[in-house]
């Protein structure tokens, strides 16, 4: 109490001072705000070329585009960007704040056969050029059947309907939206790639200028006289173009053609403020669909909760009350007449088959589940904005590495509970540290080899492979071993009943019990399949996913449904005198991963019809397998731990000599 009083004596004045400090705004997601002076030069950056048809990213400069005067320079990339295949380079596209101009870039050499083949292939595979200005991806708007569709990036080229010729996009009309910033008493915290920063009253005099709040493009193809254009220097003025042009005035992709690249810039003052500039990118339609998904999940939860309520308050409580009210002689007589879960009291805690594998999978499941919950919570709070490219994946990897200590602790403590001794805990800890990462690393190595053979920027460099190995063996493995050691010192979970030496015979059943277990996965799948569609669309169709609030609610509902499903199925198996509930409790909820994988294949066949080539399909299936395995471990762990607690509570209420 004395320490509490001392702390209060210091905290109260501090809180009083903080309340007196004036502030007008607080903003968390995004990068540190940058203001630009009149006519200040800004250079756009280019990311990897991407396509929804192949899902194989390639370097921007793998095509014969104009290069910067000072040469190609790569931007610093974090771990998440590298794993996603991003390769951000500088570009020759120069912008001078509030200066509208039409500029010449360069004229290429005559295209050879290789250049033409590559350009035609990238055009017909619908590859997009991804350009970035002040950390904003370029937006493009198209009109399809009367609806305005928003895209990020612009195509390498296009093939007109009914034509066998391909045309390259060599003229870009940029529209840059700027907001005039005049300082002010505003506090802004950024979490982007420029790091964290705060703008206060002291900085307002130095921060006056213009903020970039929008970046749009209209791409078109223009055929120019290469001989006349090649006499110009980079950034010389050229005539403006009214896009789109007729086919006769467009630039075809043919051998011996020399392509001239030009662009126009128009600066437009906007009322959009810097904290709101990402709203256009993060706007997702279908909020009603998300709410429908949540309501659907709530109905499933209420249905299962009613079953669990009946099991606990009517069946179990009633049987226990009757059993405890009898004397020993009557209990012995009653036992001969009883059937159901009360008859497996001497076998219910018998060691399951492949007990070591179960401990390893439960430990990995706890690690994955903890990573998912913490990541989604932070994302829902705005700490992992898409403005911070790769931050989400980087955060997930770091969390997974450091949660190895929890995985080691859970797996070894479960091992001690099953075996009654700590002997062999090192082997369990090593297996826990290597099981899921090892399987994932094997699959990713195969996929990476396929990317290498296609010269894709999605292929991980050897240096990154060694870096991931170093993180794995220098952080995750030692922490898992430390967690396992702590698990050997933790108090052992004591079984409430003794296990018989001879296993009880399980009565024959009309249908296999695993059929019921496999069908149980449909209930958890029903809570997440709608959200799964949005996630798959954001990953494979290049859309932004930022409804992490909905995702967090769906995740919590999924946890509840998995727990309820496993408890109900465990009780049903015990009622038919089947004491082998361990693995069935795990897969009752873990079988949802099978339906997730099958749904992913269904999405590939029916929704990703444009995805072409065996390499693209193998990449998709490989990533879907890793995600499904992670879901199985996480959901299976939820079901097993809930069922273990249920069985322990149930039989701890039965007093047997």
Protein Blocks (a to p, Z undefined) as FASTA:
>chain_A
ZZmmmmmmmmmmmmmmmmmpccfbdcfedcddddddehiacdddddddddfklopacdfk
lpccdddfkopadddddfklmmnopacdddfbdcdehiacdddfbdcddddfklmmmmmm
mmmnopacdddeehiacdddddeehiacddedjdfbdcdehiabdcddfbdcdddddddd
eejjdddddfbfnopadddfklmmmmgccddfbdcdddddddddfklmmmpcehiacddd
dddddfklpccddehiacdddddddddddfbdfklmmmmmmpcghklmmmmmmmmmmmmm
mmmmmmmmmmmmmmmmmmmmmmmmpcfklmmmmmmmpgcjklmmmmmmgccehklmmmmm
mmmmmmmmmmmmmmmmmmmnopacfklghklmmmmmmmmmmmmmmmmmmmmmmmmmmnop
aghklmmmmmmmmmmmmmmmmmmmmmmmmmmmnopakbccfklmmmmmmmmmmmmmmmmm
mmmmmmmmpccdddfbdcdfbdcdddddfbdfklmmmmmmmmmmmmmmmmmmmmmmmmmn
opacfblmlmmmmmmmmmmmmmmmmmmmmmmmmmnopablmlmmmmmmmmmmmmmmmmmm
mmmmmmmmmpgcjklmmmmmmmmmmmmmmmmmmmmmmmmmmmmmmmmmmmmmpccZZ
